[in-house]
Amino acid sequence: MGLADVTLFMVTAGSTLQWTATAASSGPSSLIVWVLGAIGMLLPIAVTVVFLSARYPDEGGLYAWTRRAFGPFAGFMTGWTYWSGTLAFLPSVLYFGAGAVLLSLPGSPEADAGPRYFIAFSIVTLLVSAVLNVRGLRIAKWLNGAGAVARWGGMVLLIVLGLATYWRFGSATPFNRQTMTPTFRLADVIFWTTLAFAFTGPEAASFMGGEIRDPRRTVPKALKLAAPMIVGIYLVGTASILLAIPPDRAEGVYGVMEAIREAAARLGLAWLIPIGGLFVAFDRIGSACLWIGALARLPTAAGVDHYLPGGFTKLHPKYGSPAVAIWTQVIVVASLVVLGQSGTSVRGAYAVLIEMMIVASMFPFLLLFGAAIKLSAGPSGMGESRIPGGRPVLVAIALLGIATTVASMAISFVPPPEEEHPTLSILKVAGLTTVLFLGGAALYAIGAIRARRRLAQGLAGGPAL
């Protein structure tokens, strides 16, 4: 992978229309918060990844760095929570795609859509993704590629419609000093946690250090190009939604399609609505398919597969794909969809799924920033990227990342004001997160016991001295 490939990968992994809708629901002040979030999360990720990928370019990213800094258990938990946290993210991806399909239809079908529709859409998408990925990346890549094209098509369509609406009718949302000033309302503070997670993703390029040409030079250059593009996409995408519709209509599940539908209708371009729906839906469907395939290969790539059940990474005899892992992931994600939906509304389920995902997915970044602090104490290597200001600046930026991560994880347990069953929401997030962490610790302990037994059997069966 060259500079252009790595840059595009980082932009694609680090930005999505899904979070522009969440941001727009908080109003124009979210534009300022996007910038603050970039400073609090994207900057620490960029600096620590540049430093660690330059010092240890071929070791497998987050997992190897945390294992080197804090030992094998920390490395395993980094891999486990990144893997399982991303799985926890997929239900919200599927819900977003389901909402886009609904709003691409005439009328207001979302008023009649209940949990059964969202669950059915999610399960069908998961089954299709599983079948394609079991048959191999040669087949699944077509849906993955369609999702990538749809993402950029949806972004361009949203921006063009937003600007055209503003030009013809003015802004649907007032932009002034009062609306642009961030507030500390509970709904806004909860949004900040999602925003912090939205900037994660570029670090995934470090997993492929062995496939990047001259990673010590390529990764820093790619991050310098990708970071402003990611921030720009979020800012322009959020502003485009707010130009088309007011914040109270930019709800997380439907926000992007609400903006496209409203703008297209006002401009007399209603024929663009189903096209926009296809763009947004295929963006999310392709993303789900991509992650189902990529995550199934992650345990082996991260070196944590020997802690998992023996058949988990077993390859399909005909297609050579990790079929057991793929189907296991599909079952896990489908279970999360049903558990997240139980006892609440569609909007409540979406909020629970987002909050649960944030807690698990942000944990690896605590270890990433901590690893950067610890490993920066060692001697510099040849060709290593120099951080302006040296280690003191690196440590300060890593501490900023830790503070942002801890705050985001803590606030994720707070249910949104519109949640109908706040106590149940807290119990769901806390319970599912606890099960996730305890499950990882149990797998590590069982895997360590198996490893010691194999070592003991190997020694016992060795030659006599």
C-alpha positions as CSV (number, residue, x, y, z in Angstrom):
1,M,0.0,0.0,0.0
2,G,1.3,3.4,-1.0
3,L,0.6,6.9,0.3
4,A,-2.7,7.3,-1.6
5,D,-3.9,3.9,-0.5
6,V,-3.2,4.5,3.2
7,T,-4.7,8.0,3.1
8,L,-7.9,6.7,1.5
9,F,-8.1,3.9,4.0
10,M,-7.7,6.3,6.9
11,V,-10.4,8.7,5.6
12,T,-12.8,5.8,4.9
13,A,-12.2,4.2,8.3
14,G,-12.3,7.5,10.2
15,S,-15.5,9.1,8.8
16,T,-19.1,8.2,8.1
17,L,-22.4,10.0,7.5
18,Q,-23.8,8.2,10.5
19,W,-22.2,10.5,12.9
20,T,-23.1,13.7,11.0
21,A,-26.7,13.0,11.8
22,T,-26.0,12.5,15.5
23,A,-24.0,15.8,15.5
24,A,-26.7,17.7,13.6
25,S,-29.3,16.8,16.2
26,S,-27.3,18.9,18.7
27,G,-27.5,22.0,16.5
28,P,-24.9,24.3,15.1
29,S,-22.8,24.2,18.3
30,S,-21.8,20.7,17.2
31,L,-19.6,22.3,14.6
32,I,-17.4,23.8,17.4
33,V,-17.6,20.5,19.3
34,W,-16.3,18.6,16.2
35,V,-13.2,20.8,16.3
36,L,-12.7,20.3,20.0
37,G,-13.2,16.6,19.5
38,A,-10.6,16.5,16.8
39,I,-8.2,18.2,19.3
40,G,-9.1,15.9,22.1
41,M,-9.2,12.5,20.3
42,L,-8.0,12.7,16.6
43,L,-4.9,14.6,17.5
44,P,-3.8,12.1,20.3
45,I,-4.5,9.1,18.0
46,A,-2.6,10.7,15.1
47,V,0.4,11.6,17.3
48,T,0.7,8.3,19.1
49,V,0.1,6.2,16.0
50,V,2.8,8.2,14.1
51,F,5.2,7.6,17.0
52,L,4.5,4.0,17.6
53,S,4.2,2.9,14.0
54,A,7.5,4.5,13.3
55,R,9.3,2.9,16.2
56,Y,7.6,-0.5,15.8
57,P,6.3,-0.5,12.2
58,D,5.8,-4.2,11.5
59,E,4.3,-5.5,14.8
60,G,0.6,-5.4,14.3
61,G,-0.6,-2.1,15.7
62,L,-2.5,-1.6,18.9
63,Y,-2.2,-5.2,20.1
64,A,1.5,-5.5,19.8
65,W,2.2,-2.1,21.2
66,T,0.1,-2.6,24.4
67,R,1.6,-6.2,24.8
68,R,5.1,-4.8,24.5
69,A,4.3,-2.0,27.1
70,F,2.1,-3.8,29.6
71,G,2.4,-7.6,29.0
72,P,0.3,-10.3,27.3
73,F,-2.9,-9.9,29.2
74,A,-3.1,-6.2,28.2
75,G,-2.4,-7.1,24.6
76,F,-5.1,-9.7,24.7
77,M,-7.7,-7.4,26.2
78,T,-6.8,-4.7,23.6
79,G,-7.5,-7.2,20.9
80,W,-10.6,-8.6,22.5
81,T,-12.2,-5.3,23.3
82,Y,-11.4,-3.8,19.9
83,W,-12.8,-6.9,18.2
84,S,-15.9,-7.2,20.4
85,G,-16.4,-3.4,20.6
86,T,-16.6,-3.2,16.8
87,L,-19.1,-6.1,16.8
88,A,-21.1,-4.1,19.3
89,F,-21.0,-1.2,16.8
90,L,-22.5,-3.2,13.9
91,P,-26.1,-3.2,15.2
92,S,-26.2,0.6,15.1
93,V,-24.8,0.4,11.6
94,L,-27.6,-1.9,10.6
95,Y,-30.3,0.2,12.3
96,F,-29.0,3.3,10.4
97,G,-29.2,1.5,7.1
98,A,-32.7,0.2,7.9
99,G,-33.8,3.8,8.7
100,A,-32.4,5.0,5.3
101,V,-34.4,2.4,3.4
102,L,-37.6,3.5,5.2
103,L,-37.2,7.2,4.4
104,S,-36.5,6.5,0.8
105,L,-40.1,5.3,0.4
106,P,-43.0,7.8,-0.2
107,G,-45.0,9.1,2.7
108,S,-43.8,8.7,6.3
109,P,-43.3,5.0,6.7
110,E,-41.1,5.5,9.8
111,A,-44.3,6.2,11.8
112,D,-45.5,2.6,11.1
113,A,-42.2,0.9,11.4
114,G,-41.6,-1.0,14.6
115,P,-38.8,-3.1,16.2
116,R,-39.7,-6.1,14.1
117,Y,-38.8,-4.3,10.9
118,F,-35.4,-3.2,12.2
119,I,-34.6,-6.6,13.6
120,A,-35.6,-8.3,10.4
121,F,-33.5,-5.9,8.3
122,S,-30.5,-6.4,10.5
123,I,-30.7,-10.2,10.4
124,V,-31.2,-10.4,6.7
125,T,-28.2,-8.1,6.1
126,L,-26.1,-10.2,8.5
127,L,-27.1,-13.5,6.7
128,V,-26.2,-12.0,3.3
129,S,-22.9,-10.7,4.7
130,A,-22.1,-14.0,6.2
131,V,-22.8,-16.0,3.0
132,L,-20.7,-13.6,0.9
133,N,-17.7,-13.6,3.4
134,V,-17.8,-17.4,3.8
135,R,-17.4,-17.6,0.0
136,G,-14.3,-15.5,0.3
137,L,-13.1,-11.9,-0.1
138,R,-13.2,-12.2,-3.8
139,I,-17.0,-12.3,-3.6
140,A,-17.6,-10.1,-0.5
141,K,-15.3,-7.3,-1.9
142,W,-18.1,-6.4,-4.4
143,L,-20.5,-5.5,-1.7
144,N,-17.7,-3.8,0.3
145,G,-16.8,-1.8,-2.7
146,A,-20.4,-0.8,-3.4
147,G,-20.6,0.4,0.2
148,A,-17.5,2.6,-0.3
149,V,-18.8,4.1,-3.5
150,A,-22.2,4.7,-1.9
151,R,-20.6,6.5,1.1
152,W,-19.0,9.1,-1.2
153,G,-22.0,9.3,-3.4
154,G,-24.3,10.0,-0.3
155,M,-21.9,12.6,1.0
156,V,-21.7,14.5,-2.3
157,L,-25.5,14.3,-2.7
158,L,-26.1,15.6,0.9
159,I,-23.7,18.5,0.4
160,V,-25.1,19.5,-3.0
161,L,-28.7,19.4,-1.8
162,G,-27.8,21.3,1.4
163,L,-26.1,24.1,-0.5
164,A,-28.9,24.2,-3.1
165,T,-31.5,24.5,-0.4
166,Y,-29.6,27.3,1.3
167,W,-29.2,29.1,-2.0
168,R,-32.9,28.9,-2.8
169,F,-34.6,29.1,0.6
170,G,-32.0,30.1,3.2
171,S,-30.9,27.9,6.1
172,A,-33.4,25.8,8.0
173,T,-31.3,26.3,11.1
174,P,-30.1,29.7,12.4
175,F,-26.4,30.0,12.6
176,N,-25.4,32.7,15.1
177,R,-23.3,33.2,18.1
178,Q,-26.0,31.8,20.4
179,T,-26.7,28.6,18.4
180,M,-22.9,28.1,17.7
181,T,-21.9,28.2,21.4
182,P,-21.7,24.7,23.0
183,T,-23.9,24.1,26.0
184,F,-23.7,21.6,28.8
185,R,-27.2,20.2,28.4
186,L,-27.3,16.5,29.1
187,A,-28.2,15.7,25.5
188,D,-25.2,17.6,24.2
189,V,-22.8,16.1,26.7
190,I,-23.9,12.6,25.7
191,F,-23.3,13.5,22.1
192,W,-19.7,14.4,22.9
193,T,-19.0,10.7,23.8
194,T,-20.2,9.6,20.3
195,L,-18.2,12.3,18.7
196,A,-15.0,11.0,20.4
197,F,-15.6,7.6,19.0
198,A,-16.3,9.0,15.6
199,F,-12.7,10.1,15.3
200,T,-11.4,6.5,15.8
201,G,-10.5,4.4,12.8
202,P,-7.3,5.8,11.3
203,E,-5.3,3.7,13.8
204,A,-6.5,0.6,11.9
205,A,-3.9,1.2,9.2
206,S,-1.2,0.3,11.7
207,F,-2.5,-3.3,11.7
208,M,-1.1,-3.6,8.2
209,G,2.4,-2.3,8.8
210,G,3.9,-5.2,6.9
211,E,1.8,-4.4,3.8
212,I,2.6,-0.7,3.7
213,R,5.6,0.5,1.7
214,D,8.0,2.3,4.0
215,P,5.5,2.6,6.9
216,R,7.9,4.9,8.9
217,R,7.4,7.6,6.3
218,T,4.0,6.6,4.7
219,V,1.9,6.5,7.9
220,P,2.9,10.0,9.2
221,K,2.4,11.5,5.7
222,A,-1.0,9.7,5.3
223,L,-2.2,10.9,8.7
224,K,-1.3,14.5,7.9
225,L,-3.4,14.3,4.8
226,A,-6.2,12.2,6.2
227,A,-6.8,14.1,9.5
228,P,-8.0,17.4,8.0
229,M,-10.1,15.5,5.4
230,I,-11.9,13.6,8.2
231,V,-12.6,16.8,10.1
232,G,-13.7,18.5,6.9
233,I,-16.1,15.7,6.1
234,Y,-17.8,15.8,9.5
235,L,-18.0,19.6,9.5
236,V,-19.4,19.9,6.0
237,G,-21.7,16.9,6.3
238,T,-23.2,18.2,9.6
239,A,-23.6,21.8,8.2
240,S,-25.3,20.4,5.1
241,I,-27.9,18.6,7.3
242,L,-28.5,21.7,9.3
243,L,-29.0,23.8,6.2
244,A,-31.7,21.4,5.0
245,I,-33.6,20.6,8.3
246,P,-33.7,21.9,11.9
247,P,-31.9,20.0,14.6
248,D,-35.0,18.4,16.1
249,R,-35.5,16.5,12.9
250,A,-31.9,15.3,12.6
251,E,-32.5,12.3,14.9
252,G,-29.7,9.6,14.8
253,V,-31.5,6.8,12.9
254,Y,-33.2,9.0,10.3
255,G,-31.2,12.3,10.3
256,V,-29.3,12.0,7.0
257,M,-32.3,10.7,5.0
258,E,-34.5,13.4,6.6
259,A,-32.2,16.0,5.2
260,I,-32.0,14.5,1.8
261,R,-35.7,13.9,1.5
262,E,-36.6,17.4,2.7
263,A,-34.1,19.2,0.5
264,A,-35.0,17.1,-2.6
265,A,-38.7,17.7,-2.1
266,R,-38.3,21.4,-1.7
267,L,-36.2,21.7,-4.8
268,G,-38.6,19.6,-6.9
269,L,-36.1,16.8,-7.2
270,A,-38.1,14.1,-5.4
271,W,-36.6,11.5,-7.8
272,L,-33.3,11.9,-5.9
273,I,-34.8,10.6,-2.6
274,P,-34.7,6.8,-3.4
275,I,-31.2,7.3,-4.9
276,G,-30.1,9.0,-1.6
277,G,-31.7,6.1,0.3
278,L,-29.8,3.6,-1.7
279,F,-26.5,5.5,-1.2
280,V,-27.0,5.7,2.6
281,A,-28.3,2.1,3.0
282,F,-25.6,0.5,0.8
283,D,-23.0,2.6,2.7
284,R,-24.0,0.9,5.9
285,I,-24.7,-2.5,4.4
286,G,-21.3,-2.5,2.8
287,S,-19.6,-1.4,6.0
288,A,-21.3,-4.3,7.9
289,C,-20.2,-6.8,5.3
290,L,-16.6,-5.4,5.4
291,W,-16.4,-5.6,9.2
292,I,-17.9,-9.1,9.4
293,G,-15.1,-10.3,7.1
294,A,-12.3,-8.3,8.6
295,L,-13.1,-9.0,12.2
296,A,-13.2,-12.8,11.5
297,R,-9.5,-12.5,10.6
298,L,-8.6,-10.1,13.4
299,P,-7.8,-12.7,16.2
300,T,-5.2,-14.4,14.0
301,A,-3.7,-11.2,12.8
302,A,-3.5,-9.9,16.4
303,G,-2.0,-13.1,17.7
304,V,-4.8,-13.8,20.2
305,D,-6.4,-16.7,18.3
306,H,-4.6,-19.3,20.6
307,Y,-6.7,-18.0,23.5
308,L,-9.9,-18.7,21.7
309,P,-11.7,-22.0,21.1
310,G,-9.8,-24.2,18.7
311,G,-12.3,-24.2,15.9
312,F,-13.0,-20.5,16.0
313,T,-10.5,-19.6,13.3
314,K,-10.9,-22.9,11.3
315,L,-10.8,-22.3,7.6
316,H,-13.5,-23.4,5.2
317,P,-12.3,-26.5,3.2
318,K,-13.4,-25.1,-0.1
319,Y,-13.2,-21.3,0.2
320,G,-10.4,-20.9,2.7
321,S,-12.4,-18.4,4.8
322,P,-12.7,-18.4,8.6
323,A,-16.3,-19.7,8.3
324,V,-16.8,-20.6,12.0
325,A,-15.6,-17.1,13.1
326,I,-17.9,-15.4,10.5
327,W,-21.0,-17.3,11.6
328,T,-20.2,-16.8,15.3
329,Q,-19.9,-13.1,14.8
330,V,-23.3,-13.0,13.0
331,I,-24.9,-14.8,15.9
332,V,-23.3,-12.4,18.4
333,V,-24.4,-9.3,16.4
334,A,-27.9,-10.7,15.9
335,S,-28.2,-11.3,19.7
336,L,-27.0,-7.8,20.4
337,V,-29.7,-6.5,18.1
338,V,-32.4,-8.4,19.9
339,L,-31.1,-7.6,23.4
340,G,-30.6,-3.9,22.6
341,Q,-34.2,-3.7,21.3
342,S,-35.9,-5.6,24.2
343,G,-38.0,-3.4,26.5
344,T,-37.5,-0.2,24.6
345,S,-38.4,1.8,21.4
346,V,-36.4,1.8,18.2
347,R,-34.8,5.1,19.2
348,G,-34.1,3.8,22.6
349,A,-32.5,0.6,21.2
350,Y,-30.3,2.7,18.9
351,A,-29.1,4.8,21.8
352,V,-28.4,1.7,24.0
353,L,-26.4,0.1,21.1
354,I,-24.3,3.2,20.6
355,E,-23.6,3.6,24.3
356,M,-22.6,0.0,24.8
357,M,-20.4,0.1,21.7
358,I,-18.6,3.3,22.9
359,V,-17.6,1.8,26.3
360,A,-16.0,-1.3,24.7
361,S,-14.5,0.4,21.7
362,M,-12.8,3.2,23.6
363,F,-11.1,0.9,26.1
364,P,-8.2,-0.1,23.7
365,F,-7.3,3.6,23.3
366,L,-6.6,3.9,27.0
367,L,-4.0,1.3,26.6
368,L,-2.8,2.8,23.3
369,F,-2.1,6.2,24.9
370,G,-0.6,4.6,27.9
371,A,1.7,2.5,25.7
372,A,2.9,5.6,23.9
373,I,3.8,7.2,27.3
374,K,5.7,4.1,28.5
375,L,7.5,3.2,25.3
376,S,8.5,6.7,24.6
377,A,10.9,6.5,27.5
378,G,13.2,4.2,25.5
379,P,15.9,5.2,23.1
380,S,15.0,6.5,19.7
381,G,15.4,4.2,16.7
382,M,16.8,4.8,13.2
383,G,14.5,6.6,10.9
384,E,12.0,7.3,13.7
385,S,9.5,10.2,13.2
386,R,10.3,13.0,15.5
387,I,7.4,14.5,17.5
388,P,7.9,18.3,17.7
389,G,8.8,19.1,21.3
390,G,10.0,15.6,22.0
391,R,8.7,13.3,24.7
392,P,7.1,16.0,26.9
393,V,4.8,17.0,24.1
394,L,4.0,13.3,23.3
395,V,3.2,12.6,26.9
396,A,1.0,15.7,27.2
397,I,-1.0,14.8,24.1
398,A,-1.3,11.2,25.2
399,L,-2.7,12.3,28.6
400,L,-5.2,14.5,26.7
401,G,-6.3,11.4,24.8
402,I,-6.6,9.4,28.1
403,A,-8.8,12.2,29.7
404,T,-11.1,12.3,26.6
405,T,-11.4,8.5,26.5
406,V,-12.2,8.2,30.2
407,A,-14.8,11.0,30.1
408,S,-16.4,9.4,27.0
409,M,-16.6,6.0,28.6
410,A,-18.1,7.4,31.8
411,I,-20.7,9.5,30.1
412,S,-21.8,6.6,27.9
413,F,-23.5,5.1,30.9
414,V,-25.9,8.1,31.2
415,P,-29.1,7.5,29.2
416,P,-30.4,10.3,27.0
417,P,-33.2,12.5,28.3
418,E,-35.7,11.0,25.9
419,E,-35.1,7.5,27.0
420,E,-38.4,6.0,28.2
421,H,-36.8,3.5,30.6
422,P,-33.5,5.1,31.9
423,T,-32.9,2.5,34.6
424,L,-33.2,-0.4,32.1
425,S,-30.9,1.5,29.7
426,I,-28.2,1.8,32.3
427,L,-28.5,-1.8,33.4
428,K,-28.3,-2.9,29.7
429,V,-25.1,-0.9,29.1
430,A,-23.5,-1.8,32.4
431,G,-24.5,-5.5,32.2
432,L,-23.5,-6.1,28.6
433,T,-20.2,-4.3,29.1
434,T,-19.4,-6.3,32.3
435,V,-20.2,-9.6,30.4
436,L,-17.9,-8.5,27.6
437,F,-14.9,-7.7,29.9
438,L,-15.4,-10.8,32.1
439,G,-15.8,-13.0,29.1
440,G,-12.5,-11.7,27.7
441,A,-10.7,-12.3,31.0
442,A,-12.2,-15.8,31.2
443,L,-11.0,-16.6,27.7
444,Y,-7.5,-15.4,28.5
445,A,-7.4,-17.4,31.6
446,I,-8.6,-20.6,29.9
447,G,-6.2,-20.0,27.0
448,A,-3.3,-19.5,29.4
449,I,-4.1,-22.7,31.2
450,R,-4.2,-24.6,27.8
451,A,-0.8,-23.1,26.8
452,R,0.8,-24.2,30.1
453,R,-0.6,-27.7,29.7
454,R,0.8,-27.9,26.1
455,L,4.1,-26.7,27.3
456,A,4.2,-29.2,30.2
457,Q,3.2,-32.0,27.8
458,G,5.9,-31.0,25.4
459,L,8.5,-31.0,28.1
460,A,7.3,-34.4,29.4
461,G,7.5,-35.9,26.0
462,G,11.0,-34.5,25.3
463,P,14.2,-36.6,25.2
464,A,15.6,-37.8,28.5
465,L,18.8,-36.1,29.7
